[in-house]
Amino acid sequence: MERKERTFDVLGQLGSLRRYARSLVCNAGEAEDLVHDALVRAYERKSSFRRGANLRTWLLSILHNAHIDRLRKNRSMTRRHDEAATEMETSVPAGQEHTVRLNQVRDAFFSLPEEQREALHLVAIEDLSYQEAASALGIPTGTLMSRISRARAHLRDFENKTPTASHLRLISGDGHDNN
């Protein structure tokens, strides 16, 4: 019986691949991931393997290149994270008093009935005109104005009941301070 030689016996090379990966990354879990990535690449590029060439050398080369690619990717990601961290360092977090006050205003806004909240949001936050907001909600402009008026009255009432130690103030529809 003639024995057919297996030229692409990847399983027979797993020991070498695992040892080399472990020496590259010094972590068993990462080494297994690296071997997996290398094997996927090897099977994707199986057609580029020349029959009669040294499979072990070819696989170790793929593993090495996969490792280099991971290092480059990690360096790139680290650089992006460092740049993002630098950007974040230039921003100043709100003081505790402002944070508490913003949470109070947010809670007051979310306590509004839904139809008032959506009307006020479209006009005050999305900067839509009354006509545009009314159109977006599918209601007459007068109804929208009434909802916004009631929402602002509710927020003014909230403002009057809340201690004014904060520098934040709610603004009325005419752009003037309510204090």
Residue pairs with C-beta under 8 A, 6 or more apart in sequence:
6 12
7 49
7 51
7 52
7 55
8 46
8 49
8 55
9 55
10 39
10 42
10 43
10 55
10 59
13 55
13 56
13 59
14 35
16 56
16 59
16 60
17 35
17 38
17 39
17 59
17 60
17 63
18 31
18 32
18 35
20 60
20 63
20 64
21 30
21 31
21 32
21 34
21 35
21 38
21 63
21 67
22 28
22 31
24 31
24 34
24 63
24 64
24 67
25 31
25 34
25 67
34 63
34 66
34 67
34 70
35 63
37 66
37 70
38 59
38 62
38 63
38 66
39 59
41 62
41 65
41 66
42 49
42 58
42 59
42 62
45 62
49 55
49 58
93 99
94 102
97 165
97 166
98 166
98 167
98 168
101 166
101 168
102 168
104 162
105 168
105 170
108 154
108 155
108 158
109 117
109 120
109 155
110 117
111 154
112 120
112 151
112 154
112 155
115 147
116 147
116 148
116 150
116 151
116 154
117 151
118 137
119 133
119 137
119 144
119 147
119 148
119 151
120 147
120 148
120 151
120 152
122 128
122 132
122 133
122 136
122 137
123 129
123 130
123 133
123 144
123 148
126 133
128 136
130 141
130 144
130 145
130 148
131 141
133 144
134 140
134 141
134 143
134 144
137 144
148 173
149 173
152 172
152 173
155 170
156 170
156 172
156 178
158 170
159 169
159 170
159 178
164 179
169 177
169 178
169 179
170 178
171 177
171 178
172 178
